């Protein structure tokens, strides 16, 4: 019985300590929240209006168009061969059918390999996108960081159509145009 009461006292003291810690954290967060200054930018607008990003996007779109054209040609070739096979299938012997089927399977595999090599996660388009956009994103982040320090902002959030990290923001806290202005003047280098 003595052991049970001692255990209850320890639990009660532990709960009290946890309560005091939580109270201290809440009070400290409340004091810090009063000193927080927040801002937001629209990263999609920045990337859309920044000339370096527009030029990079043109190159990416050009490669994507070339790849898509090649895939369309590849697909048409496959569809033509498939249609030809289906039309002649009844007249082919088993050996000829197997050869045509193997030819179609091989063509489909080549198509998939080409598509994955060009459009896959580690494909040519992804590599070009990364090579062109990563330095631009770094430059944008440097400008945002410098601006945040100058304006004494605690946090800068992103607010664009694709990702809504800020559901509401008064326009006076929108630093998008300041970031664009600095990027265009070249102070983000």
N, C-alpha and C positions, 0 to 999 in steps of 0.2 A: 504494500500500500504506500509506503514512504517513497519508493521508487517512482510510482505513478504521479504523485504530487510534484516531485522534483522535475519530472519530464514536462508536466504542464507549465511549471514556472519558466522553464527554459523556452518552451514554445511561446509563451506569452511575452517574455522579454525579447525574443527574436522578432516577433510580430511588431513590437513597439519600436525596435531599432529600424526595421524595414520601413515602418511608417514615417519615422523621423528622416530617414535618408530620402524617401520619395518626396516628402514635404520640402526638404532643402533643395532637391533637384527642381521641383516645380517653381519654387521661389526664384532660384537662380535663372531658370529659363524665362520666367516672367520679366525679370530685370533685364536680361539680355534682349528679349523681344522688343522692349521699349527702345533699345539702342540700334536695332537692326534697320538697315536701309536697303530696300530691294529695288531691283530694276529688271527689265526684260528686253529681249531683242527678238526679232523674227528672222531666224537663220535662213529660212527659205527665201525670204525677200533679199537678204544680204547676198546669198549665192546667186540669185536671179539677176540682181542689179550690179554686182561687182564684175568689172570687165574681164579680169583674169579668170573668174569662174565661168563666165559666159563663153569665153574662148575655149576653155577646157571642155565645157559641155558640148560645144560644137564638134570638137574632135571625137569625143565619146559617141555622140549621136551619129557621126559619119561612119565610124567603125561599126556601130550597131546596125546601121542601114546596110552596109556591105555584107555583114554576116547574115542578116536576114534575107538579103537577096540571094546569097549562096544557098541558104537553107531552102528557100522557095524553089530554086532550080533543082536542088537535090531531091526535094519532095516530089516535084513534077516528074522527074526521071523515074522515081520509085513508083509513083501512081501509074505512069505510062506502062512500065514493065509489068506491074500487077494486073492492069487491065488487059494487056496483051496475053499474059499467062491465063487469065480467067477465060478469055475468048477462045484460046487454043487448047485449053486443058483437056477437053473431051477427045481431042484428036492426038494427044501425046501418049506415048507408051510410058510405063512406070519409070523407066530410067530417065527419060526426058523430063518428066514431071519433077522427079527428085532434083535434077540439075537446075531446073528453073526455080524450084522452091529454095534451093541452096543459094542461088544467085540473089533471090529476093531477101533472104535472111542476111546474107553478106552485105547487101546494099543498105539494109536497115541498120546493121551494126555500124557500118561506116558513117551513116547519117548521125547516129547517136554519139559516136566518138567525136565527130566533127563538132556537133552541137555542144557537147560537154567541154571540149577543148577550147571552144570560143566563148560560150556563155555560162559555163559552170562556175562554181565558187572560186576555183583557181584558174579560170579560163582567161583568155586573152583580153576580153572586155573588162573583167574584174581587175586584172592587173593594170590595164591602162587607166581605169577609173581611179584606182588607188594611187598610182604614180602621179597622175595629174591633180587630183583633188586633195590628197593629204597635205601637201605643202600649203595649199590655199586655206584649208581648214585651220592649219597651225597659225597662219598669218591672221586669220579672223579671230581666233582665240587669243592671240597676243594682244590684238587691238582691244578686244572686249576686256581682257584682264587689266590692261593699262587704264582703260576708261573707268573700270570698276574701282581701281585704286584711287584715281583722281577724284572721282565722285563719292568716294568713301562708301561704296556699295558693299553690303555684306554678302549678297547673293545676286546673281544675274540668271534669270530663267529664260527658257526658250518658249516662244509663243508663235506657232505657225499652224497652218491648216492641217498638216499631217499629224503633228504631235502637240497636244494641248497640255503643256506642263503648267501653264497659267490660264486659269479659266476666266479671270477678269483682271484687267490691269488698266489703270488710268493712263491716258496717253502721255502725261507728263513724266511717267516712269519708263517710257519706251525709248530705248537708246539705239534703236536700229539705225536711224538716219545719222546719228553721230558716228557710229561704227563705219557705216558706208562712206561718210565724208572723210574720215581718217584713212580708210583703205584707198580711196580715190586720190587723196593727196600723197599717198605713199608713206605715211608715218607708221604703217604697220610692219615695216620690213625689219 
